[in-house]
Amino acid sequence: MKVIDLLWIVAVGGVALFAYDKYTTKAAEPAPQEVVATKAAVQTSLAEDRSWIKPREDQLRAPGVGAKKCDGRTSCGQMTSCAEAKYFIAHCPNTKMDGDRDGIPCEEQWCG
């Protein structure tokens, strides 16, 4: 075997090894837009889901509303005032009173 043939084989093998390394590294890394989209999805889902929040004892009294507790009421039909609806949406989990997610609960019944 000639030296030139041996050098040719080594060169081709080196290029193949380099290409394989670049391919596997590129395939393992997520694209930057995928990372941004994933972070946004996580932040959005955390903002929408307040079921993990438990109110502190000092937050169980809403100012000007009287003593309130998260007693399982979740919809506008179960509320008696706008202030009560605002308290429940701010302090209680799984409320269904802000359909358009603008921060104002029960717009058609109490806070409109």
C-alpha positions in Angstrom: 0.0 0.0 0.0 1.3 3.4 -0.9 1.7 6.2 1.6 -0.5 8.4 -0.5 -3.4 5.8 -0.3 -3.0 5.7 3.5 -3.1 9.5 3.8 -6.2 9.5 1.6 -8.0 7.0 3.9 -7.0 8.9 7.0 -8.2 12.2 5.5 -11.6 10.8 4.4 -12.0 9.1 7.8 -11.3 12.4 9.6 -13.8 14.3 7.6 -16.4 11.6 8.2 -15.7 11.7 11.9 -15.9 15.5 12.0 -19.2 15.5 10.1 -20.7 12.8 12.4 -19.7 14.8 15.5 -21.3 18.0 14.1 -24.5 16.1 13.2 -25.0 14.5 16.6 -24.2 17.7 18.5 -26.7 19.7 16.3 -29.4 17.1 16.7 -29.1 17.1 20.5 -29.6 20.8 20.9 -33.1 22.3 20.6 -33.6 25.2 18.2 -33.6 28.6 19.9 -37.2 29.3 18.9 -38.3 26.0 20.5 -36.7 27.0 23.8 -38.5 30.4 23.8 -41.8 28.8 22.9 -41.4 26.2 25.7 -40.6 28.9 28.3 -43.6 31.0 27.1 -45.9 27.9 27.3 -44.8 27.2 30.9 -45.2 30.8 32.0 -48.7 31.0 30.4 -49.8 27.7 32.0 -48.6 28.8 35.4 -50.3 32.2 35.1 -53.6 30.5 34.2 -53.5 27.7 36.8 -53.8 29.0 40.3 -54.9 25.7 41.8 -51.6 25.3 43.6 -52.0 28.5 45.6 -53.3 28.2 49.1 -54.3 31.5 50.8 -52.6 32.5 53.9 -54.7 32.9 57.1 -54.2 36.7 57.0 -55.7 36.8 53.5 -58.9 35.1 54.4 -60.5 38.5 55.1 -61.2 40.7 52.1 -61.2 44.4 52.9 -64.8 45.7 53.1 -66.4 42.4 52.3 -66.3 40.6 55.7 -64.8 37.3 56.5 -64.5 35.0 53.5 -63.0 31.6 53.0 -62.4 29.5 50.0 -65.4 27.3 50.4 -65.6 25.7 47.0 -67.6 28.3 45.2 -66.0 28.8 41.7 -68.6 30.5 39.5 -70.3 33.9 39.2 -73.7 32.4 40.0 -72.5 31.5 43.5 -71.2 35.0 44.3 -73.2 37.8 46.0 -71.2 40.9 45.0 -68.4 42.1 42.8 -66.1 42.5 45.8 -66.7 38.9 46.8 -66.0 37.7 43.2 -62.7 39.7 43.2 -61.7 38.2 46.5 -62.4 34.6 45.3 -60.6 35.1 42.0 -57.5 36.5 43.8 -57.3 34.0 46.7 -59.1 30.7 45.8 -58.1 28.0 43.4 -59.9 26.8 40.3 -62.3 29.7 39.9 -64.2 30.1 36.7 -65.2 33.7 36.8 -62.9 35.5 34.4 -63.6 34.0 31.0 -61.7 36.6 29.0 -58.8 36.6 31.5 -58.6 40.4 31.8 -58.5 40.3 35.7 -62.2 41.4 36.1 -64.4 38.6 37.3 -68.2 38.3 36.7 -68.4 41.2 34.2 -71.9 40.3 33.1 -73.4 39.8 36.5 -71.5 41.8 39.2 -68.5 43.8 38.0 -69.8 45.0 34.6 
